[in-house]
Amino acid sequence: MKLEEHFKLIPEVYLVLVRDKKVLLSRRFQTGYEDGNYSMIAGHADGNETMREALAREAKEEAGITIDPKKLEHLLTMHRWCGDHERIGFYFTAEQWGGEIKNTEPNKCDDLAWFPINRLPDNTILYIRKAIECYINGVRYTEFGWGEKQ
């Protein structure tokens, strides 16, 4: 099989920051995807970077914090069916970061705040909710959305 015949899988990265039993969430705004709902600091790998490097870049872009990619700890991998394509999400956490957390993309996020990890906002994206449940329960791999696949 030639390389161009293989299906495409979109790589995503997510930052699970937990402090005092609270998790950092960002509410999406004017992005065209899940606007008004809570997610995490997240993004796509741009190519020519590791998943850890991609997430460190996203943390700087979205929250103004500096994270050493080598110090990101892998928590979860989620294989997700999205109706007409597949995505693979890599979830990491960091114990340490430099700088103060602030919303550095107000054109894409209208709230960046800490929420009790066991009482997420009702408008938390479903697969984000599932990822947090996996984190709480120590699950390292999960699948999402495959039951809806026809």
C-alpha positions in Angstrom: 0.0 0.0 0.0 1.3 3.4 -0.9 1.6 6.1 1.7 -0.9 8.3 0.0 -3.5 5.5 0.2 -3.5 5.5 4.1 -6.2 7.4 5.9 -5.4 10.6 7.7 -5.5 10.9 11.5 -5.5 14.4 13.0 -3.2 14.6 16.1 -4.4 16.8 18.9 -2.7 17.8 22.2 -4.4 18.7 25.5 -3.1 20.2 28.8 -4.6 18.8 32.0 -3.6 21.3 34.6 -4.8 20.4 38.1 -4.3 22.5 41.2 -6.0 22.1 44.6 -8.5 19.6 43.1 -9.4 22.1 40.4 -8.8 21.8 36.7 -8.1 24.6 34.3 -10.7 25.0 31.5 -11.1 27.4 28.7 -14.4 28.4 27.1 -14.3 28.5 23.3 -15.3 31.7 21.6 -15.7 32.6 17.9 -13.8 29.6 16.7 -16.6 27.9 14.8 -16.3 24.7 16.8 -18.0 24.1 20.2 -18.2 27.8 20.9 -19.6 28.6 24.4 -18.3 25.2 25.7 -15.4 24.4 27.9 -12.3 22.6 26.8 -8.7 22.7 27.9 -5.6 24.4 26.6 -5.3 22.4 23.4 -4.4 22.4 19.7 -3.1 20.5 16.8 0.5 19.4 16.1 1.8 21.5 13.2 4.2 18.9 11.9 7.9 18.6 12.5 7.3 18.7 16.3 6.7 16.1 19.0 3.3 16.0 20.7 5.1 17.4 23.8 6.6 20.3 21.8 3.2 21.0 20.2 1.6 21.2 23.6 4.3 23.5 25.1 3.8 25.8 22.1 0.0 25.8 22.6 0.4 26.5 26.4 2.5 29.6 25.5 0.1 30.7 22.8 -3.1 30.2 24.8 -2.2 30.8 28.4 1.2 32.7 28.3 3.0 29.9 30.3 6.3 28.2 29.5 6.5 24.5 30.0 9.5 22.3 29.3 8.3 19.7 26.9 10.5 17.1 28.6 8.5 17.6 31.9 5.1 17.0 30.4 3.7 13.8 31.7 1.5 11.7 29.4 -1.9 10.9 31.0 -4.2 9.6 28.3 -4.5 8.8 24.6 -8.0 9.2 23.2 -9.0 7.8 19.7 -12.0 9.8 18.6 -14.5 9.3 15.8 -15.8 12.8 14.6 -18.6 11.9 12.1 -16.5 11.9 9.0 -12.9 11.6 10.3 -10.8 10.3 13.1 -8.6 12.2 15.6 -6.1 11.0 18.2 -5.7 13.1 21.3 -2.7 13.1 23.6 -3.4 14.4 27.1 -0.5 15.6 29.3 0.0 17.3 32.6 2.7 19.5 34.0 3.7 20.0 37.7 5.7 23.1 36.9 5.4 26.0 34.5 6.9 29.4 34.1 4.8 32.6 34.1 1.3 33.5 35.2 -1.7 31.8 33.6 -3.7 34.3 31.6 -5.9 34.3 28.6 -3.6 35.3 25.7 -6.1 34.5 23.0 -9.3 36.5 23.9 -10.4 36.3 20.3 -10.7 32.4 20.7 -11.4 32.1 24.4 -13.7 34.2 26.6 -13.0 32.5 29.9 -10.0 30.7 31.3 -10.6 29.5 34.9 -10.2 26.8 37.5 -13.2 24.5 38.2 -13.6 21.8 40.8 -12.5 18.6 39.1 -15.6 16.7 40.3 -18.1 19.5 39.4 -17.3 20.5 35.8 -19.5 23.2 34.1 -22.6 21.7 32.4 -21.2 23.1 29.1 -18.0 21.1 29.2 -17.4 19.4 25.9 -18.4 15.7 26.2 -15.0 14.2 25.2 -13.2 16.6 27.6 -15.5 15.5 30.4 -14.6 11.9 29.5 -10.9 12.7 29.4 -11.1 14.2 32.9 -13.0 11.1 34.1 -10.2 9.0 32.7 -7.6 11.1 34.5 -9.5 10.7 37.8 -9.7 6.9 37.3 -6.2 6.4 36.0 -7.3 5.2 32.6 -4.5 5.7 30.0 -6.4 4.9 26.8 -10.0 5.4 25.7 -12.2 5.8 22.6 -14.9 8.3 22.1 -17.7 8.7 19.5 -17.4 5.2 17.9 -20.9 4.2 19.0 -22.3 6.9 16.8 -20.4 5.6 13.7 -22.8 4.2 11.1 
